[in-house]
Amino acid sequence: MELKKSDKANLEKRSAIFFEIGLVTAIALVLIAFEWTSSGFKTNEFEVNQADQAEQEIIPITRQEKPKPKPPEPPKVTEILQIVDNNVNLQDELQLEDLEADINTEVQEINYDVADEEDNSGDEIFFIVEDMPTFQGKDVNAFRDWVSKRLKYPEIAAENGISGRVFVRFVVEPNGVVDNVTVVRGVDPALDAEAIRVVKSSPKWSPGKQRGKAVRVAYTIPIVFVLQ
C-alpha cells in the first residue's frame, strides 16, 4: 500500500518562510550582542572626572623658614653706683686753677736750634741728591774707566782661570774722599781684594750737594775681571 503525505504535513512548501524567520532572528541576535558588549564597558563620567582631578592636583611647595636672628643683648653695666647721704662731703670735685696771665707773669723761653738738626743729618748717606758727585769733572762712568785701567789681575786667580764681576760699594764723603769701600757681591777673595785696593786709591771727588750743602753719597759699581 503506497503512503501519501498530506498537504498540511508537507513542510517543504514553507521552507522559505522558515529560512527568512531564522535569518531575521540571527541578525537580531547579532545586533543585540553588539549592543550588549558596547554598553557593558561604558565608564562612568563621574569616575573619569575624579581620576583627572586626582592627577591634576598640584603638590604645594613647602619652604623652610629661616630662624630670625636674635636681637643683640643689651650691654651689661659693670659700674657700681654707690648711693650716699646728702650730708656726706665729696672730695672728688674738679678744681680749676687760675690760668689767666697778666703782665707780670713770666714765660719760659724755649730755644730751638735748627743748626743742631742739620749737623745730625750730616751722617746720613744719600743715593740720589740734587748735585751728584763728579770724578775729574765727569760722572761715575769715568771713575769705572779709571779703575779698569789700574787693575792688576791676581796671579792666583789667573792660574786657576777665575774671572767674573765684583760689585763694590763706596761712599763719597763731603770732603771728596772715597771711604767705606766694601764688596757687595764678590767672585774670589783675590779678585775682591784687588777691586777694593784700586777703589781706595781713588783721588778726591767733587762732593755731592743737597740744598747747597755737601753730603755723603753712596755708589755701587761693577768691576769686571776678564782673562786675556
Residue pairs with C-beta under 8 A, 6 or more apart in sequence:
7 13
11 18
84 90
101 107
118 213
122 174
122 215
122 216
123 216
124 215
124 216
125 171
125 216
125 217
125 218
126 208
126 210
126 215
126 216
126 217
126 218
127 217
127 218
129 208
129 209
129 210
129 215
129 217
130 209
130 210
130 211
131 208
131 209
131 210
132 139
132 208
132 217
133 140
133 172
133 176
133 205
133 206
133 207
133 208
133 217
133 219
134 205
134 206
135 142
135 143
135 146
135 202
135 205
135 206
136 142
136 146
136 203
137 206
140 219
140 221
143 202
143 205
143 221
144 221
144 222
144 223
146 202
147 195
147 198
147 199
147 202
147 221
147 223
148 223
148 224
150 198
150 201
151 194
151 195
151 198
151 223
151 225
152 194
153 194
153 225
153 227
154 188
154 190
154 191
154 193
154 194
156 190
157 163
157 188
157 190
157 191
157 225
158 227
161 227
162 187
162 188
162 190
162 191
162 225
163 187
163 225
163 226
163 227
164 187
164 188
164 191
164 224
164 225
165 187
165 222
165 223
165 224
165 225
166 183
166 185
166 186
166 187
166 191
166 192
166 195
166 222
166 223
166 225
167 183
167 184
167 185
167 186
167 220
167 221
167 222
167 223
168 181
168 182
168 183
168 184
168 195
168 196
168 199
168 220
168 221
168 222
168 223
169 180
169 181
169 182
169 183
169 184
169 218
169 219
169 220
170 178
170 179
170 180
170 181
170 182
170 199
170 218
170 219
170 221
171 178
171 179
171 180
171 216
171 217
171 218
171 219
172 178
172 205
172 207
172 208
172 216
172 217
172 218
172 219
173 179
173 207
173 216
174 207
174 214
174 215
174 216
175 204
175 207
175 214
176 204
176 205
176 206
176 207
177 204
177 205
178 199
178 200
178 202
178 204
178 205
180 218
181 196
181 199
181 200
182 196
183 192
183 195
183 196
184 220
186 192
187 225
191 225
194 225
195 223
198 223
199 223
207 214
207 215
207 217
208 214
208 215
208 217
209 215
